[in-house]
Amino acid sequence: MALIPATILTGFLGSGKTTLLKRVLTEAHGQKIAVIENEFGEENIDNDILVSDTEEQIIQMSNGCICCTIREDLRATLQLLAAKRRKGLLSFERIVIETTGLADPGPVAQTFFMDDEIAETFLLDSILTLVDAKHAALQLNDRQEARRQVGFADQIFISKADLVSPQELDALQHRLKHMNPRAPQKVVHFGEVALSEVFDLKGFNLNAKLDIDPDFLSEGHDHAHGEHCDHPSHQHDHDHEHCTDPTHDHGHGHHHHHDDDVKSFVFRSERAFDPAKLEDFLGAIVNIYGPRMLRYKGVLNMRGTERKVIFQGVHQLMGSDLGPQWADGEQKMSKMVFIGIDLPKDILLQGLEQCLI
């Protein structure tokens, strides 16, 4: 039996999660999808579509989709759905889990890796985060949960972009990219997003792609940048004589400085890693900083193998795998991205440097 792909949908109040879920549940898309709703949803779907006073926690839609509310914990709900599917009582091809607007997606993601029974049935495909352009700046300033949701994302959808100026949208996209350079951003209108952009994104695959926007990787964004340039959203009004990065917008001053606690940084090296040293170092880091490490991924050049080594993790859970061979003439280069809350960038970069041959 193929594993059932699962998508975690997260995002702040009013960002369009419910609009997107209603489409998933009611549109004639020909897929049988089970949507698991967190009971504490502020704006439950059921007041529109579903009769909320039924005892049954699983409701079948006319198009073959299923809506299910979490009564106990997620694990129990997933097991219930899997059991009903095995017995032929329910038919569905994938699941979407909506977390409440204030939830941390981390523990939800971990459920798929920690529990053998769940891992044998379901495969976590990706975490999607919806961001409301109109209210994002305030939400990101005030609520760490909102920043965490951005840090966890494999894909970011920005809604309500038509309600803000192009400059505000640009500043928001800059800010999101500094928090999470791994996740592509897409501006969507009223939850109108093609289902092909929502499903089968393979964000948790151990694949040899490390999608970081090339601008983010361009010189200066990694190591060298710290001195004078207040990065996350570049406040350059008084400070720009020190900043030599041509991509920075010195003139308009509309990128205000946000020093978000959720940040990302990239490590790159053309020297190979010593496998034993790296394993020890990463193990120690995950032990100490795991709760603050949201997502991390690397494609590594390791001594002793002609193949790429791929690793990634969520919080304390880390997995690695041998990838494809380095191609003829391909520059063997290790690239790693870490996204977390107040991670000690210098300690991590120095430590990784010391694991090189």
C-alpha positions, -999 to 999 in steps of 0.1 A, spaced: 0 0 0 13 34 -9 16 58 20 -11 85 22 3 120 18 -5 145 45 -3 183 43 -3 206 73 -20 239 67 -11 267 91 -15 304 92 -29 332 112 -65 342 117 -80 356 86 -52 345 63 -75 324 41 -71 289 55 -109 284 58 -114 297 22 -88 273 10 -102 244 30 -137 250 18 -124 247 -18 -106 215 -10 -137 201 6 -164 212 -18 -148 216 -53 -152 189 -78 -115 182 -81 -118 145 -84 -96 137 -54 -108 121 -22 -94 142 5 -98 139 43 -96 172 61 -88 171 98 -99 202 116 -87 213 149 -117 216 172 -104 248 186 -107 265 151 -118 301 156 -137 301 124 -149 265 120 -158 254 86 -188 235 99 -210 265 106 -212 269 68 -209 235 54 -214 210 82 -240 203 107 -221 209 139 -244 192 163 -238 157 150 -221 132 173 -201 117 145 -167 133 142 -163 122 105 -186 138 79 -187 126 43 -191 152 16 -210 147 -16 -178 149 -37 -162 121 -17 -142 143 6 -143 137 44 -142 163 71 -131 152 105 -126 171 138 -99 162 162 -115 151 194 -86 137 212 -51 142 199 -40 141 163 -24 106 166 -57 91 177 -76 108 149 -51 96 123 -53 61 136 -91 62 135 -91 74 99 -65 48 89 -85 20 106 -117 30 88 -99 32 55 -84 -3 60 -119 -17 67 -132 -1 36 -155 22 56 -138 53 43 -120 61 10 -95 89 8 -63 95 -10 -47 122 11 -52 142 42 -50 179 51 -46 189 87 -56 224 97 -38 237 128 -54 265 147 -42 300 141 -20 300 172 -6 265 168 30 256 165 32 232 135 63 215 150 46 189 172 21 182 144 50 175 120 68 154 146 38 131 150 45 117 115 81 107 125 78 97 161 50 72 159 57 40 140 21 32 133 15 66 118 48 65 98 37 32 83 5 47 70 10 84 63 38 104 47 42 141 57 43 159 24 46 196 34 37 224 57 19 253 40 17 286 57 -8 313 48 2 349 55 -23 377 54 -4 406 38 -26 433 54 -21 422 90 12 402 87 35 430 99 17 434 132 12 397 136 48 389 130 59 417 154 36 407 182 33 369 180 61 344 180 36 318 169 32 336 136 70 338 131 73 301 139 47 292 113 68 311 87 99 293 98 83 259 95 69 265 60 78 245 29 56 269 9 42 303 18 10 317 3 5 354 8 -32 365 7 -48 399 7 -19 414 -12 -43 437 -31 -50 455 2 -14 467 6 9 489 -14 36 472 -37 62 486 -13 46 470 17 43 437 -1 79 439 -11 90 446 24 69 417 37 84 393 11 119 404 21 112 399 57 97 364 51 127 354 30 151 362 58 130 342 82 127 313 58 147 313 25 137 276 19 101 283 12 89 297 -21 64 325 -17 34 329 -39 9 357 -38 -27 343 -40 -61 360 -41 -89 349 -17 -75 314 -13 -76 309 -50 -46 286 -55 -44 256 -78 -45 224 -59 -14 213 -78 4 240 -59 -9 227 -26 -3 190 -28 27 167 -35 52 194 -28 76 169 -12 89 193 14 100 166 37 116 144 10 153 138 15 160 150 -20 192 165 -34 176 199 -41 181 226 -16 159 254 -29 172 286 -16 166 317 -36 198 325 -55 196 361 -43 198 349 -8 228 329 -15 245 357 -34 277 370 -18 273 388 14 241 373 27 259 346 46 291 351 66 303 385 57 271 403 63 270 409 100 289 441 105 270 472 95 240 460 77 209 454 98 197 427 77 162 413 81 145 442 65 174 466 59 170 499 77 195 519 57 186 555 63 217 564 84 238 534 80 242 527 43 277 540 38 289 507 52 267 485 32 282 475 -1 254 451 -12 239 465 -44 207 445 -39 198 466 -9 174 494 -14 191 524 0 169 550 -15 134 545 -4 139 536 32 107 516 33 123 485 44 121 490 81 144 471 104 128 440 120 151 420 140 129 389 141 138 361 165 131 335 137 160 338 114 178 317 89 214 314 79 233 294 53 266 276 56 286 268 25 320 251 19 339 235 -9 359 215 16 346 180 25 332 172 59 347 147 82 317 124 88 325 115 124 331 151 135 300 164 117 278 137 133 291 145 167 287 183 162 252 181 148 241 157 175 253 181 201 237 211 185 203 193 181 206 182 217 211 218 230 191 239 205 166 214 192 135 231 206 146 263 189 155 247 156 125 248 134 137 234 100 172 226 87 184 209 56 217 203 39 232 187 8 267 177 19 301 168 4 314 140 28 348 124 28 346 87 19 316 88 -4 311 98 -40 275 105 -33 258 136 -19 247 132 17 213 148 24 201 156 59 172 175 73 153 179 105 125 194 126 134 203 161 153 174 177 144 149 149 171 146 123 174 122 94 200 117 67 204 97 35 227 91 6 217 110 -24 228 107 -60 264 108 -71 281 141 -77 279 146 -115 311 148 -136 325 183 -134 300 193 -107 315 215 -80 313 194 -48 299 219 -24 282 215 10 252 238 15 232 239 47 203 261 58 192 265 94 159 282 104 154 287 141 146 310 170 176 330 182 201 303 171 237 312 178 249 317 143 285 322 151 288 291 172 271 270 145 292 284 117 325 280 136 315 245 147 307 234 112 339 250 99 358 228 124 341 196 111 357 202 77 387 182 66 
